[in-house]
């Protein structure tokens, strides 16, 4: 973990190592890694935060701190660079109704078709009646959104 602060250029290699030993990784190490995602954490580069978010997502690591940060980041929508990753993490790691409502509200505020497609896909685990109601309103909006609806339906079939 110290390498992330002292040698940020090796962050990718550190995370690859964590992947290799994931089953043996100490809970304290995962907790420390999650703490680095907090906005007030002093990472040297935003790219490190991106690598860590991506690691939690790709390794399918469910963590309460990461889920809390994802909720806050999706609600605020301020960090546009990492927003797609927070949307994906929240969509894949929550089962709470309030989180899906947050995703839907954020979708309504979003104007870019690629970001809207991200939200659409993240909603795929919501109850089918709520999800399909939203999908029905969005079909035909753009090629990206239509593709996201199609992929989301295929993943839940």
PyMOL commands that set and color helices and strands:
alter all, ss='L'
color gray80, all
select helices_A, chain A and resi 2-6+8-20+22-24+27-35+46-58+64-76+80-93+97-109+113-125+128-138+143-156
alter helices_A, ss='H'
color red, helices_A
deselect
rebuild
show_as cartoon
